[in-house]
């Protein structure tokens, strides 16, 4: 049984992989106020409720884009199952080249996404669109190299920025409006932000494909990947667990060494 942990800016996702499927996944709000003991209690409760045995964990893979929590969750794992987790970084998976100026700048989650993508579409250029706190476009060549990344505000981040930086604009639900012409403040923000992303995502994908001179396989992931339903035809796959699957592949590659 493999335990994967993905520490993101908004959420921490835990996943248990057993018998060739993700048996259980859990998502908690990321909080740097919580310590290793707090997260261990959370994890123990999840295992207890799911009827899982901690003793069956043979490997733990951990990715993090929140440095203050990396060591805390590492300590959580050590106390939880007496194992040292594999920490994802630019060097952890040699079969994937990272063709950017400073490979250590790239987020561990984007590395995991890229690894999962090249395993699903080994003979194609791939673009992973991750709808998280940031909206990211990770381009991976068919030669297993991360060519680069485009980053903009995530949906929730954009809506929250409007609310926090203006006097009269509220934080609104992430729901597509029926019209681009908002009749009230909520609908106006939804029209501007969500429909704006509906237009922006295909444009960025097209620009990447134009530069590569070739069609790409496109995979969407992230907690908000299902919100923008008009974009579904842009994606070859939508997989909320893509990052966890990349962590699994990293774990399996370490086992083979």
N, C-alpha and C positions, 0 to 999 in steps of 0.2 A: 504494500500500500504506500502510495506516494502522497505527501502533503505539499501543496504548492501555496505560497503566500505572495500576493502582489500588493505592495503598499503604494497606494496612489495618493494624490493630494486631497481628494474628496472621500475616497473609500479605501478600506483594506478588504481584499477578497481572499478568502481561504477556500481551497478546493482539495477534495480527497479523491484520488484516482485509484481505482481498484477494479480488477476483472475487465480491463480494457475500456472502461467508461468512467466519466466523472460521477461518482456515486452521490456526492454531496458538495454543494458550494454555499458559502455564507458571505454576506457583505455587511460590514460595519462602518460607521462614519469614522474617518481618520481623526484622531485627536492626539496632539503631542502632549496633552496634559496627563494622559494615561501612561503608566509605566509598564515594565515587563510583567509584573505580577498581575496587573489589571487585565492585560491581554491573555495571560495564561488562564485566568479564571474564565474569560469569555470562551476561549478555545476548549477548555475542559467541559464547559456546559454544552457546547455544540456537540462534542463527541458523545457525551452522556445521553443527550436527547436523541441522537441518531443511532445509538447502540453500537458505536464503533469502539474497537479496542486500540488503545494507544500503543500497546506492545506490537501491533502489526505494522506500524510505520517503519519502513526500511530506508526511507530517504525523504529529505525535506529540501525544497528549492525555494529560495527567497529572492524576490526583486523589490527594489525600493527606489522611489524618487523623492523620498522625504528623509534626508540624512539624520535628523534628530531621532527618528524612529527605527532606523536600520539596526543599531546596536540593541535597542530595547526589544525588538522582535527576535533578534538573534538570541538574546538571553532567554526570552520566552520559550523558544524552541528547545534550547539546551535543557532547561528545567522541565519542560513538558514531556519530552520523549528521549532525553539523554543523547541527543545527536547534534552534531555541528552541521548547520544548513549550508548548502551550496549557495553562495552569494553571486547573483548575476552581474556581470560587468562586460566590458568590451572584449576581454580575453577568454571568457569562460567557454566559448564555443568556436574553436579555431576554424571550423568549416565555413563560417560566415565571415567574409571580409567586411570591414567598415571603412568605406572610402570617403570619410569626412576629415576636415582639417585636424580636429582633436577628438579621436575616438572616445576619450573619457568624458566628453561632454554629453554624449547621447544617453537618453534615459534607458534604464534597464528594461522597462516595459516595452519600449520600442524595439529593443534588441530581441526580446522574446516574441513580439509580434512578427518581426521579420523572419525569425527562425521557423515559426509555424507556417508562415506564408510560403516560403521556399520548399517546405516539405509537402505542401498541398499542391503547388503548381511548380514543379521542379524545372520545367522547360519554358517558362514564361517570365517576362518582367512582371512584377507585382507592385501594387500600391495598397498599403494598409491605411484605411481611414479610421482613426480612433477618436470616437466622440466621448471625451472625458472632460476633465477640468479645462484642458486645452483641446482644441481640435487639431489633430496632427495627420499629416500625409507622409508616410514613410515609403520611399521608393526603393525597391530591391530588384537588382538585375537577375536575369536568368543564369548568370555566372555566380550567384550566391554572394552578392556584394550589396551592402546598403549604400546607395548612391547619394542619399541626402534626405532631408526632412523639411516640410513646410509646417509652420505652427501659427495658429491664430487662437483667438478666444474661443473657449467652449460655449455651448448654448447657455448653460446655467450661469457661467461666469459673465457672459455678455448681459444677460438679464439683470444679474445682481449688480453689475457695474452701473447700469442705468439707474437702478433704485438707490444705490448708495451715493451717487454723485449728482443727483438732481433732487430738488426740493419736493416735487409733486408727483414723481413717477414711482409707482409701487412695483414690488417684485411680483411677477405674474406667473401663472402655470405655463408649463411648456406644452402648449396645445396649438396645433395648426388652426388658424382662423379660417372662416368660410370665405372671406373676402380680403383682398389686399387694401381695401379702403376701410380703415378702422372707424367705427362709430362711437367708440369710447376709449378711454386710456388703455385698458387691458388689451382690447383687440388691436389698438394701434401699435403697441409694443410687440405683440405676437406677430402682426403683419410685417413689421420692420425687421425684427430679429429672425424669426423662424423662416419666413419666406425669403429673407436675405440669404440665409444659409442654403436654402433650396437652390438659389441661383449660383451661389459662390462655389459650392462643392463640385458640380459638373464642370464649371469653368476651370478650376484648378486642376482637376483630373485631365481635362483636355489639353491644358498647357503642358503638363508633364508628358503626356503621350506625344504631343507635337515635338517636344525636345528629344524624346527617345526615338521618334520615327517609327513607333510600333505600338500596337494595342497592348494593353496591360490587363492582367487579371486583378480585379479590385475586390478587396475584402473589407467589410465594415465591422467594427467591434466597438466596445465601450458601453457604459451604462445607458447612454442616450442614443445608441445607434438605431433604435426602432422608432424614435419620435418623428423623424422626417419621412413619412411614408411616401411622398412623391419621389424620393431619391432611390427607392428600392431597385428600380430598373438599372441604376448605375452600378450596382454591385453584383459580382458573381456569387458572393457568399456574404451572409450576415451571421456573425458568430460572437456571441457575448463572452464566450470562454476562450477566445483565441489566445489571449496573453497566458492564461493558465496552460494551454496546450503547448505553447512555446517553452514554458518552464518544465513541463513534463519531458519534452524532447531533450532539453539540456540535461535533465537528470538521467535519462536513459543513455545519453552519450557518455556521461561520466562513468556509468556502470560498465560500459563496454571497454573502457581503457584498461 
